[in-house]
Amino acid sequence: MTPILRKLLLTVLGWIVALVIAFPVIWMVLTSFKSETEAISRVPHLFAHLSLTNYVAVQERAKYLHFAWNSVIVSFGSTLLALLLAIPAAYAMAFLPTPRTRGTLLWMLSTKMMPSVGVLVPVYLLFRDAGLLDTRVGLVLVDALGILPVVVWMLYTFFKEVPREVLEAGRMDGAGPLREVYNLLLPLSMPGIVSTSLLAVILTWNEAFWSLTLTTSKAAPLTAFIASFSSPEGLFYAKLSAASTMAIAPILVLGWAGQRQLVRGLTFGAVK
Amino acid sequence: MATVDLQQLRKTYNSVEIIKGIDLTVRDQELTVFVGPSGCGKSTLLRMIAGLEEITSGELLIDGQRVNEVPAAKRGLALVFQSYALYPHMTVAENMSFSLKLAGVSKAEREAKVMEAARILHLEPLLDRKPKELSGGQRQRVAIGRAIVRHPRLFLFDEPLSNLDAALRVRMRQELTKLHRELKATMIYVTHDQVEAMTMADRIVVLQAGVVEQVGTPMELYQHPKNLFVAGFIGSPRMNFLTAIVVSVSDARVALELTDGTVIHASLPASAVSVGHTITLGIRPEHIRLSATGSIGAQVQLVERLGSESYVYVQANSGEVLTVRVSGEVNVAPEEKVRLAPDSDFLHLFDAIGQRIS
């Protein structure tokens, strides 16, 4: 096989795989522009009678912007909170390790293996008593704690790549721990912090379990917005597609913009 | 300007003792070199002085003040790392002025100090570059510049030249010595290279396995090594060692018999040894001559020619392999039988436990 042919085949194969994976999303976007009857027709038409009526209908029924704003606040807020907690933790684990550091890290990650529903009742009761039900603060708290293990683990890995001696040089130059982190560690691991944040934002944006159980209307994010379309009156595929498209659009754009960082973040440790 | 006192300094890592109770005084304005094989604890000791390693027990005094618990950031010392450890995201000028910025020095003063250091180290054209745009030698200069802008009371160097190529290393060695003279600063310099230690030091501290073997000026260590370890470590090529038995003692002279029966005479106060003792005889390669009337018989194994001089590796009849340093003009070939004449004024004698006999 000549190299050109090989390259051509690989490219075609790559496109096919990408299309297969992206098909549901593409189909959803297309459906969102169709009428309800066309959406469920047995012989699907790819581009028949496209219109924006579904979007208008969705906007009339529920205030999209209200939910979107909640999503932005909750995902960015919880990411920020998680970073604030995780940076000192990862710093300590990476540069001042004790014999128990490894075990602590594994324990933190192991909490992610327990299904969230296992702590639903206690968390719900705590939230009820603290007046946090249906508040953005409450959702920020629970989402931040949810992603904390992943964020600590990723930052720990990125911090480990920063040469210890550079930080020691800073200490010799008179930098206290805060200066050391702010002036040296953070700028040096910025790519890692950016990709960690990006992943955290995406994870919290998509988080549905806690959003659905702990919020009703005031603090409900887009995941709750979507869920509200799949209920009592039966399924309206076209409208549901329109709502879903609007729900994933912001994060899709963010993911697209941060593609390079994201790939680096997701393959961390794999390629050194 | 500082003196450093170490009193019974110890360091334990996971119940393994790395530094085993070191007593030492580093004098003001001197360049003191810690030298020893890898793993001897010299870098750990330096990092303890710097404040980067905790002190398990003992006292560390700088200018008479106990600083055991003072954090590195507050000791006012400068450390030049083996890996340079420059801040990769800062320019050369920013690297050098970082400490001044942290200390709250005004911008104008910072610039003046950076310019002065840059002038001393010939870094002026590089001030706006990032570390990755510099060669190894230039990075080394920046690391030194970062130390000197602060006018610290004590400079610490952790094998700063070991990442440079041979030619550059020799040049930087000379420049550092010059810098030490100009700044009149107290410096502690760690190296595993005894040539660096000999050429740069005012005083050398030889370390082995966390213990100080000997402290002295380079020539003291070369001429009067206290034990077999120092004798073998200082000097290049290293000292030759022969096992011998004391066969007779008369006033100020002893006769030593090598394992093949050869007898050698050495000057030594008679009280130091007695007949029948097994001792180790040390002779430096430069203190043996090839001579037809020499007392030790040997066969040449290999000749290394450096031009001005040659190192002749021979196997003595007693079995030991010896190095002989001869002038470049001397012609010997492998397999040739030769006779060696050790210079009896420069013999070093060590007892059964390796301590110098004098």
Interface residues (C-beta under 8 A of the other chain):
Chain A: P163 E165 V166 E168 A169 G170 R171 M172 D173 G174 A175 G176 R179 N183 L184 P187 L188
Chain B: A50 G51 L52 P71 A72 A73 K74 L77 A78 L79 F81 S83 A85 L86 Y87 P88 H89 F98 S99 L102 A103 R146 R150
